[in-house]
Amino acid sequence: MNHRGGSVLHEYLGGTVEGLKGFPQGVGGIADHVHLLVGLKATHCLADFMRELKKASSAWVHDEIGMQPFAWQEGYAAFTVSPSARPEVQSYIARQEVHHRNRTFREELVEMLEKARVEYDPRYLD
């Protein structure tokens, strides 16, 4: 997806988060992935929220952007963020294009998983 398509998708994702009764606090990314900083209520189920977000946005990309082959990856990574860390995460999301000049999405994900001390199987990262 080109830069224009990406920014329009990011706007759509923020609106969809609101439609799902979440609180969008940051949306950004590059062609091969997106980052979302979202506030969810205690009554939200993360898996259900992500399924509905992916479903709605896939349909939107197919219908409005006309990109029929578009599909989200099967899984997702989710991390909790303390209120005091939100500004740093918002800045990180806003700097994705610059950030990814030097490293791949996979390298970024491995760093996040290791920083959060999450055990993972490398076979599921590609």
DSSP file with accessible surface (Angstrom, degrees, kcal/mol):
  #  RESIDUE AA STRUCTURE BP1 BP2  ACC     N-H-->O    O-->H-N    N-H-->O    O-->H-N    TCO  KAPPA ALPHA  PHI   PSI    X-CA   Y-CA   Z-CA
    1    1 A M              0   0   56      0, 0.0    30,-0.0     0, 0.0    31,-0.0   0.000 360.0 360.0 360.0 133.0    0.0    0.0    0.0
    2    2 A N     >  -     0   0  112      1,-0.1     4,-2.7    28,-0.0     5,-0.2  -0.153 360.0 -94.9 -72.6 174.6    1.4    3.4   -0.9
    3    3 A H  H  > S+     0   0  128      1,-0.2     4,-2.5     2,-0.2     5,-0.2   0.918 125.1  48.6 -59.3 -45.0    1.9    6.2    1.6
    4    4 A R  H  > S+     0   0  169      1,-0.2     4,-2.1     2,-0.2     5,-0.2   0.947 113.2  47.4 -61.1 -47.2   -1.4    7.9    0.8
    5    5 A G  H  > S+     0   0    7      1,-0.2     4,-2.4     2,-0.2    -1,-0.2   0.892 111.4  52.9 -61.1 -37.4   -3.3    4.5    1.0
    6    6 A G  H  X S+     0   0   12     -4,-2.7     4,-2.6     2,-0.2    -2,-0.2   0.930 108.9  47.1 -64.7 -44.4   -1.5    3.9    4.3
    7    7 A S  H  X S+     0   0   37     -4,-2.5     4,-2.1     2,-0.2    -1,-0.2   0.892 113.0  49.0 -67.5 -36.1   -2.5    7.2    5.9
    8    8 A V  H  X S+     0   0   29     -4,-2.1     4,-2.4    -5,-0.2    -1,-0.2   0.913 111.5  50.2 -67.6 -40.6   -6.1    6.8    4.8
    9    9 A L  H  X S+     0   0   10     -4,-2.4     4,-3.1    -5,-0.2    -2,-0.2   0.923 108.1  53.2 -61.7 -41.5   -6.1    3.2    6.2
   10   10 A H  H  X S+     0   0   36     -4,-2.6     4,-2.2     1,-0.2    -2,-0.2   0.914 109.6  48.1 -61.5 -42.1   -4.7    4.6    9.5
   11   11 A E  H  X S+     0   0  142     -4,-2.1     4,-2.1     2,-0.2    -1,-0.2   0.918 112.2  49.5 -62.3 -43.4   -7.6    7.1    9.7
   12   12 A Y  H  X S+     0   0   69     -4,-2.4     4,-2.6     1,-0.2    -2,-0.2   0.923 109.1  51.8 -62.2 -44.2  -10.1    4.3    8.9
   13   13 A L  H  X S+     0   0    1     -4,-3.1     4,-2.7     2,-0.2    -1,-0.2   0.916 108.3  51.7 -59.9 -42.8   -8.6    2.1   11.6
   14   14 A G  H  X S+     0   0   12     -4,-2.2     4,-1.9     1,-0.2    -1,-0.2   0.926 111.9  46.6 -60.0 -43.4   -8.9    4.9   14.2
   15   15 A G  H  X S+     0   0   38     -4,-2.1     4,-2.3     1,-0.2    -1,-0.2   0.883 111.8  50.7 -66.1 -37.6  -12.5    5.4   13.3
   16   16 A T  H  X S+     0   0   17     -4,-2.6     4,-1.8     2,-0.2    -2,-0.2   0.897 105.8  55.5 -68.2 -38.9  -13.2    1.6   13.4
   17   17 A V  H  <>S+     0   0    0     -4,-2.7     5,-2.9     1,-0.2     3,-0.3   0.939 109.8  47.2 -56.6 -45.8  -11.5    1.4   16.9
   18   18 A E  H ><5S+     0   0  119     -4,-1.9     3,-2.0     1,-0.2    -2,-0.2   0.911 108.4  54.7 -61.7 -41.9  -14.0    4.1   18.0
   19   19 A G  H 3<5S+     0   0   57     -4,-2.3    -1,-0.2     1,-0.3    -2,-0.2   0.793 105.6  52.8 -62.0 -27.7  -16.9    2.2   16.4
   20   20 A L  T 3<5S-     0   0   49     -4,-1.8    -1,-0.3    -3,-0.3    -2,-0.2   0.229 125.1-106.3 -90.3  12.5  -15.8   -0.9   18.4
   21   21 A K  T < 5S+     0   0  135     -3,-2.0    20,-0.3     1,-0.2    -3,-0.2   0.733  80.0 128.8  68.6  26.1  -16.0    1.3   21.6
   22   22 A G      < -     0   0    4     -5,-2.9    -1,-0.2    -6,-0.2    18,-0.2  -0.473  61.2-118.6 -98.2 178.5  -12.2    1.5   21.9
   23   23 A F  E     -A   39   0A 105     16,-2.5    16,-2.6    -2,-0.2     2,-0.3  -0.892  21.5-147.7-123.9  98.0  -10.1    4.6   22.3
   24   24 A P  E     +A   38   0A  41      0, 0.0    14,-0.2     0, 0.0     3,-0.1  -0.493  27.2 164.0 -69.9 127.6   -7.6    5.2   19.5
   25   25 A Q  E     +     0   0A  55     12,-3.3     2,-0.2     1,-0.4    13,-0.2   0.431  67.8   1.1-121.5  -5.6   -4.5    6.9   20.9
   26   26 A G  E     +A   37   0A  17     11,-1.1    11,-3.1    67,-0.1    -1,-0.4  -0.741  55.6 179.8 179.4 132.3   -2.1    6.3   18.0
   27   27 A V  E     +A   36   0A  37      9,-0.2     2,-0.3    -2,-0.2     9,-0.2  -0.984  28.1 120.8-140.3 129.4   -2.2    4.6   14.6
   28   28 A G  E     +A   35   0A   6      7,-2.2     7,-3.9    -2,-0.4     2,-0.3  -0.980  13.0 132.5-172.2 172.5    0.7    4.4   12.2
   29   29 A G  E     -A   34   0A   9     -2,-0.3     5,-0.2     5,-0.3     2,-0.2  -0.986  40.8 -93.6 164.4-166.6    2.9    2.0   10.3
   30   30 A I  E >   -A   33   0A  52      3,-1.6     3,-1.2    -2,-0.3   -28,-0.0  -0.620  58.2 -67.2-129.8-169.1    4.5    1.3    6.9
   31   31 A A  T 3  S+     0   0   80      1,-0.3     3,-0.1    -2,-0.2   -29,-0.0   0.804 127.6  39.6 -57.7 -34.3    3.5   -0.9    4.0
   32   32 A D  T 3  S+     0   0  103      1,-0.1     2,-0.3   -31,-0.0    -1,-0.3   0.462 122.2   9.8-102.8   1.2    3.9   -4.3    5.7
   33   33 A H  E <   -A   30   0A  16     -3,-1.2    -3,-1.6    39,-0.0     2,-0.3  -0.986  56.7-141.4-167.4 166.2    2.5   -3.6    9.2
   34   34 A V  E     -A   29   0A  34     -2,-0.3     2,-0.4    -5,-0.2    -5,-0.3  -0.962   8.4-148.1-135.0 147.7    0.6   -1.3   11.4
   35   35 A H  E     -A   28   0A  27     -7,-3.9    -7,-2.2    -2,-0.3     2,-0.4  -0.956  14.7-171.3-113.6 139.2    0.9   -0.2   15.0
   36   36 A L  E     -A   27   0A  53     -2,-0.4     2,-0.6    -9,-0.2    -9,-0.2  -0.997  15.5-161.2-129.7 133.2   -2.1    0.8   17.1
   37   37 A L  E     +A   26   0A  12    -11,-3.1   -12,-3.3    -2,-0.4   -11,-1.1  -0.974  31.7 170.5-108.9 112.2   -2.1    2.3   20.6
   38   38 A V  E     -A   24   0A  36     -2,-0.6     2,-0.5   -14,-0.2    -2,-0.1  -0.984  32.6-142.4-131.3 135.0   -5.7    1.6   21.8
   39   39 A G  E     -A   23   0A  15    -16,-2.6   -16,-2.5    -2,-0.4     2,-0.3  -0.833  26.2-170.3 -92.1 130.2   -7.4    2.0   25.1
   40   40 A L        -     0   0   62     -2,-0.5     2,-0.1   -18,-0.2   -18,-0.1  -0.920  21.0-117.4-120.2 150.5   -9.9   -0.9   25.7
   41   41 A K    >   -     0   0  101     -2,-0.3     3,-1.8   -20,-0.3   -18,-0.0  -0.428  32.0-109.2 -77.3 160.7  -12.5   -1.3   28.4
   42   42 A A  T 3  S+     0   0  111      1,-0.3    -1,-0.1    -2,-0.1    -2,-0.0   0.764 119.0  60.5 -62.2 -22.5  -12.3   -4.2   30.8
   43   43 A T  T 3  S+     0   0  127      2,-0.1    -1,-0.3     0, 0.0     2,-0.2   0.591  83.6 102.1 -83.8  -9.7  -15.3   -5.7   29.1
   44   44 A H    <   -     0   0   47     -3,-1.8     2,-0.6   -23,-0.1     3,-0.1  -0.504  64.3-145.3 -72.4 143.6  -13.5   -5.9   25.7
   45   45 A C     >  -     0   0   63     -2,-0.2     4,-2.8     1,-0.1     5,-0.2  -0.956  10.2-146.8-104.4 119.3  -12.1   -9.3   24.6
   46   46 A L  H  > S+     0   0   69     -2,-0.6     4,-2.9     1,-0.2     5,-0.3   0.905  96.0  51.2 -56.8 -44.7   -8.8   -8.6   22.7
   47   47 A A  H  > S+     0   0   51      1,-0.2     4,-2.3     2,-0.2    -1,-0.2   0.921 113.1  45.5 -61.6 -42.1   -9.3  -11.5   20.3
   48   48 A D  H  > S+     0   0   76      2,-0.2     4,-2.4     1,-0.2     5,-0.2   0.918 112.8  51.1 -65.9 -43.2  -12.8  -10.4   19.4
   49   49 A F  H  X S+     0   0   12     -4,-2.8     4,-2.4     1,-0.2    -2,-0.2   0.942 112.7  45.2 -59.0 -48.1  -11.7   -6.8   19.1
   50   50 A M  H  X S+     0   0   27     -4,-2.9     4,-2.7     2,-0.2     5,-0.3   0.896 111.1  53.2 -66.3 -40.3   -8.9   -7.7   16.7
   51   51 A R  H  X S+     0   0  130     -4,-2.3     4,-2.5    -5,-0.3    -1,-0.2   0.948 113.1  43.4 -58.7 -47.0  -11.0  -10.0   14.7
   52   52 A E  H  X S+     0   0   57     -4,-2.4     4,-2.6     2,-0.2     5,-0.3   0.887 113.6  51.2 -68.8 -37.6  -13.7   -7.3   14.1
   53   53 A L  H  X S+     0   0    4     -4,-2.4     4,-2.3    -5,-0.2     5,-0.2   0.937 114.2  43.6 -64.0 -45.9  -11.0   -4.6   13.4
   54   54 A K  H  X S+     0   0   35     -4,-2.7     4,-2.5    -5,-0.2     5,-0.2   0.910 114.2  50.7 -66.3 -41.5   -9.3   -6.8   10.8
   55   55 A K  H  X S+     0   0  128     -4,-2.5     4,-2.1    -5,-0.3    -2,-0.2   0.955 114.1  42.7 -62.1 -50.0  -12.6   -7.9    9.3
   56   56 A A  H  X S+     0   0   34     -4,-2.6     4,-2.1     1,-0.2    -2,-0.2   0.917 116.8  46.8 -64.5 -43.1  -14.0   -4.4    8.9
   57   57 A S  H  X S+     0   0    0     -4,-2.3     4,-2.7    -5,-0.3    -1,-0.2   0.870 109.6  53.4 -72.8 -33.2  -10.7   -2.9    7.6
   58   58 A S  H  X S+     0   0   23     -4,-2.5     4,-2.5    -5,-0.2    -1,-0.2   0.944 110.6  47.2 -62.4 -46.5  -10.1   -5.8    5.1
   59   59 A A  H  X S+     0   0   44     -4,-2.1     4,-2.8    -5,-0.2     5,-0.3   0.917 112.4  50.8 -60.9 -40.9  -13.6   -5.2    3.6
   60   60 A W  H  X>S+     0   0   43     -4,-2.1     4,-3.4     2,-0.2     5,-0.9   0.924 109.7  48.9 -64.0 -45.3  -12.9   -1.5    3.5
   61   61 A V  I  X>S+     0   0    0     -4,-2.7     6,-1.6     3,-0.2     5,-1.2   0.925 114.4  46.6 -61.5 -42.8   -9.5   -1.9    1.7
   62   62 A H  I  <5S+     0   0   46     -4,-2.5    -2,-0.2     4,-0.2    -1,-0.2   0.944 123.1  33.3 -63.2 -46.8  -11.2   -4.3   -0.8
   63   63 A D  I  <5S+     0   0  123     -4,-2.8    -2,-0.2    -5,-0.2    -3,-0.2   0.890 130.3  28.0 -80.1 -43.9  -14.2   -2.0   -1.5
   64   64 A E  I  <5S+     0   0  135     -4,-3.4    -3,-0.2    -5,-0.3    -2,-0.1   0.840 130.7  32.7 -92.5 -37.9  -12.7    1.5   -1.1
   65   65 A I  I  <<S-     0   0   63     -5,-0.9    -3,-0.2    -4,-0.8    -4,-0.1   0.728  96.2-134.7 -89.1 -26.5   -9.1    1.2   -2.0
   66   66 A G      < +     0   0   50     -5,-1.2     2,-1.2    -6,-0.3    -4,-0.2   0.725  55.9 141.8  79.4  22.0   -9.7   -1.6   -4.6
   67   67 A M    >   +     0   0   58     -6,-1.6     3,-1.5     1,-0.2    -1,-0.2  -0.703  22.8 176.3 -98.4  83.8   -6.9   -3.7   -3.4
   68   68 A Q  T 3  S+     0   0  122     -2,-1.2    -1,-0.2     1,-0.3    -6,-0.1   0.835  73.0  56.3 -61.9 -35.3   -8.4   -7.2   -3.7
   69   69 A P  T 3  S+     0   0  121      0, 0.0    -1,-0.3     0, 0.0    -2,-0.1   0.598  80.2 121.9 -75.4  -5.3   -5.4   -9.2   -2.7
   70   70 A F    <   +     0   0   36     -3,-1.5     2,-0.3   -12,-0.1    -8,-0.1  -0.288  31.4 156.6 -60.7 136.6   -5.1   -7.4    0.6
   71   71 A A        -     0   0   75    -10,-0.0     2,-0.2     0, 0.0     3,-0.1  -0.960  37.8-121.7-156.2 144.2   -5.2   -9.5    3.8
   72   72 A W        -     0   0   61     -2,-0.3   -39,-0.0     1,-0.1   -18,-0.0  -0.519  41.2 -97.4 -77.3 155.9   -4.0   -9.2    7.3
   73   73 A Q        -     0   0  109     -2,-0.2    -1,-0.1     1,-0.1     0, 0.0  -0.237  38.1-108.0 -64.5 163.7   -1.6  -11.8    8.7
   74   74 A E  S    S+     0   0  197     -3,-0.1    -1,-0.1     2,-0.0     2,-0.1   0.892  94.1  31.0 -65.8 -41.0   -3.3  -14.5   10.8
   75   75 A G        -     0   0   35      2,-0.0     2,-0.3     0, 0.0    -2,-0.1  -0.213  64.6-153.9-105.3-164.1   -2.0  -13.3   14.2
   76   76 A Y        -     0   0   96     -2,-0.1     2,-0.4     2,-0.0   -26,-0.0  -0.965  16.0-124.7-163.1 162.7   -1.1  -10.2   16.0
   77   77 A A        -     0   0   54     -2,-0.3     2,-0.4     2,-0.0    36,-0.0  -0.963  26.6-175.0-115.4 137.2    1.1   -9.0   18.9
   78   78 A A        -     0   0   55     -2,-0.4     2,-0.3     2,-0.0    -2,-0.0  -0.999   3.6-179.4-135.8 136.6   -0.4   -7.0   21.8
   79   79 A F        -     0   0   80     -2,-0.4     2,-0.2     2,-0.0    -2,-0.0  -0.977  27.0-121.4-131.9 145.7    1.3   -5.4   24.7
   80   80 A T        -     0   0  147     -2,-0.3     2,-0.4     0, 0.0    -2,-0.0  -0.603  26.7-158.4 -82.8 150.0    0.0   -3.5   27.7
   81   81 A V        -     0   0   46     -2,-0.2     5,-0.1     8,-0.0    -2,-0.0  -0.997  13.7-128.0-132.7 128.8    1.3    0.0   28.1
   82   82 A S    >>  -     0   0   60     -2,-0.4     3,-1.4     1,-0.1     4,-0.7  -0.399  28.3-113.3 -71.1 152.6    1.3    2.0   31.3
   83   83 A P  G >4 S+     0   0   88      0, 0.0     3,-0.9     0, 0.0    -1,-0.1   0.871 117.4  57.1 -54.7 -35.6   -0.2    5.5   31.2
   84   84 A S  G 34 S+     0   0  107      1,-0.2     4,-0.3     2,-0.1    -2,-0.0   0.752 106.0  50.4 -70.0 -20.8    3.2    7.1   31.8
   85   85 A A  G <> S+     0   0   26     -3,-1.4     4,-2.2     1,-0.2    -1,-0.2   0.549  83.6  93.1 -92.3  -7.9    4.6    5.3   28.7
   86   86 A R  H <X S+     0   0   90     -3,-0.9     4,-3.0    -4,-0.7     5,-0.2   0.899  81.9  52.1 -56.8 -46.7    1.9    6.4   26.3
   87   87 A P  H  > S+     0   0   81      0, 0.0     4,-2.2     0, 0.0    -1,-0.2   0.918 110.9  48.6 -58.6 -39.4    3.7    9.5   25.0
   88   88 A E  H  > S+     0   0  132     -4,-0.3     4,-2.4    -3,-0.2    -2,-0.2   0.917 113.3  47.1 -64.9 -41.5    6.8    7.5   24.2
   89   89 A V  H  X S+     0   0   39     -4,-2.2     4,-2.7     2,-0.2     5,-0.2   0.913 110.3  52.5 -68.1 -40.3    4.7    4.8   22.4
   90   90 A Q  H  X S+     0   0   78     -4,-3.0     4,-2.1    -5,-0.2    -2,-0.2   0.922 111.3  47.2 -60.7 -42.2    2.8    7.5   20.5
   91   91 A S  H  X S+     0   0   54     -4,-2.2     4,-1.3    -5,-0.2    -2,-0.2   0.910 110.5  52.4 -64.7 -42.1    6.1    9.0   19.3
   92   92 A Y  H  < S+     0   0   42     -4,-2.4     3,-0.4     1,-0.2    -2,-0.2   0.924 110.2  48.0 -59.9 -44.8    7.4    5.6   18.4
   93   93 A I  H >< S+     0   0    8     -4,-2.7     3,-1.3     1,-0.2    -1,-0.2   0.915 109.5  52.9 -63.5 -41.5    4.3    4.9   16.2
   94   94 A A  H 3< S+     0   0   88     -4,-2.1     3,-0.3     1,-0.3    -1,-0.2   0.761 107.4  53.2 -67.0 -23.2    4.6    8.3   14.6
   95   95 A R  T 3X S+     0   0  115     -4,-1.3     4,-2.9    -3,-0.4    -1,-0.3   0.144  70.4 119.0 -99.5  20.4    8.2    7.6   13.6
   96   96 A Q  H <> S+     0   0    3     -3,-1.3     4,-2.5     1,-0.2    -1,-0.2   0.882  71.6  52.7 -57.7 -43.4    7.7    4.3   11.8
   97   97 A E  H  4 S+     0   0   98     -3,-0.3    -1,-0.2     1,-0.2     4,-0.2   0.932 115.8  40.4 -61.2 -43.4    8.9    5.3    8.4
   98   98 A V  H >4 S+     0   0   78     -3,-0.2     3,-1.5     1,-0.2     4,-0.4   0.937 114.3  54.0 -68.1 -44.9   12.2    6.6    9.8
   99   99 A H  H >< S+     0   0   31     -4,-2.9     3,-1.1     1,-0.3     4,-0.5   0.878 106.2  52.3 -57.6 -40.5   12.5    3.7   12.2
  100  100 A H  T 3< S+     0   0   26     -4,-2.5    -1,-0.3     1,-0.3    -2,-0.2   0.390  84.6  83.3 -88.1   8.8   12.2    1.1    9.5
  101  101 A R  T <  S+     0   0  184     -3,-1.5    -1,-0.3    -4,-0.2    -2,-0.2   0.754 104.7  32.9 -71.1 -24.1   14.9    2.5    7.3
  102  102 A N  S <  S+     0   0  148     -3,-1.1     2,-0.3    -4,-0.4    -2,-0.2   0.540 123.4  28.6-112.6 -11.0   17.3    0.6    9.5
  103  103 A R  S    S-     0   0   67     -4,-0.5    -1,-0.2     4,-0.0     2,-0.1  -0.999  70.5-115.0-155.2 155.0   15.4   -2.6   10.6
  104  104 A T     >  -     0   0   75     -2,-0.3     4,-2.3     1,-0.1     5,-0.2  -0.285  33.8-108.3 -82.1 167.4   12.8   -5.0    9.5
  105  105 A F  H  > S+     0   0   42      1,-0.2     4,-2.9     2,-0.2     5,-0.2   0.910 120.5  53.8 -58.8 -43.8    9.4   -5.6   11.0
  106  106 A R  H  > S+     0   0   87      1,-0.2     4,-2.7     2,-0.2     5,-0.2   0.928 108.4  48.6 -60.3 -45.2   10.7   -9.0   12.2
  107  107 A E  H  > S+     0   0  102      1,-0.2     4,-2.1     2,-0.2    -1,-0.2   0.911 112.6  49.5 -60.9 -40.7   13.7   -7.4   13.9
  108  108 A E  H  X S+     0   0    1     -4,-2.3     4,-2.3     2,-0.2    -2,-0.2   0.930 111.4  48.3 -63.6 -45.1   11.4   -4.9   15.6
  109  109 A L  H  X S+     0   0   18     -4,-2.9     4,-2.9     2,-0.2     5,-0.2   0.922 110.1  51.0 -64.3 -44.3    9.0   -7.6   16.8
  110  110 A V  H  X S+     0   0   22     -4,-2.7     4,-2.7     1,-0.2     5,-0.2   0.927 110.2  50.6 -59.7 -42.6   11.8   -9.7   18.2
  111  111 A E  H  X S+     0   0   91     -4,-2.1     4,-2.7    -5,-0.2    -1,-0.2   0.924 111.7  47.5 -61.3 -44.0   13.1   -6.7   20.1
  112  112 A M  H  X S+     0   0   48     -4,-2.3     4,-2.1     2,-0.2    -2,-0.2   0.922 112.7  48.6 -63.3 -44.8    9.7   -5.9   21.5
  113  113 A L  H  <>S+     0   0   16     -4,-2.9     5,-3.1     2,-0.2     4,-0.2   0.922 114.5  45.2 -61.7 -44.4    9.1   -9.5   22.6
  114  114 A E  H ><5S+     0   0  116     -4,-2.7     3,-1.2    -5,-0.2    -2,-0.2   0.906 111.0  52.6 -68.3 -39.8   12.5   -9.7   24.3
  115  115 A K  H 3<5S+     0   0  160     -4,-2.7    -1,-0.2     1,-0.3    -2,-0.2   0.885 113.4  44.3 -62.0 -36.9   12.1   -6.3   26.0
  116  116 A A  T 3<5S-     0   0   51     -4,-2.1    -1,-0.3    -5,-0.2    -2,-0.2   0.421 113.2-122.7 -86.0   0.2    8.8   -7.5   27.4
  117  117 A R  T < 5 +     0   0  228     -3,-1.2     2,-0.5     1,-0.2    -3,-0.2   0.875  54.1 160.6  58.3  42.0   10.3  -10.9   28.3
  118  118 A V      < -     0   0   62     -5,-3.1     2,-0.3    -6,-0.1    -1,-0.2  -0.823  38.0-132.4 -94.7 125.8    7.8  -12.8   26.2
  119  119 A E        +     0   0  192     -2,-0.5     2,-0.3    -5,-0.0    -5,-0.0  -0.586  36.2 172.7 -73.9 141.0    8.8  -16.3   25.3
  120  120 A Y        -     0   0   75     -2,-0.3     3,-0.0   -10,-0.0     5,-0.0  -0.976  36.7-124.8-148.4 158.5    8.2  -17.0   21.6
  121  121 A D    >   -     0   0   51     -2,-0.3     3,-2.4     1,-0.1     4,-0.2  -0.942  19.7-145.5-104.8 115.5    8.8  -19.6   18.9
  122  122 A P  G >  S+     0   0   67      0, 0.0     3,-1.7     0, 0.0     4,-0.3   0.750  94.0  72.5 -54.8 -24.5   10.7  -18.0   16.0
  123  123 A R  G 3  S+     0   0  181      1,-0.3     3,-0.5     2,-0.1    -3,-0.0   0.776  95.7  52.2 -61.2 -24.7    8.8  -20.3   13.6
  124  124 A Y  G <  S+     0   0  172     -3,-2.4    -1,-0.3     1,-0.2     0, 0.0   0.335  91.8  75.4 -95.7   8.5    5.6  -18.2   14.2
  125  125 A L    <         0   0   26     -3,-1.7    -1,-0.2    -4,-0.2    -2,-0.1   0.572 360.0 360.0 -95.0 -11.5    7.2  -14.8   13.4
  126  126 A D              0   0  151     -3,-0.5     0, 0.0    -4,-0.3     0, 0.0  -0.639 360.0 360.0-106.3 360.0    7.3  -15.1    9.6
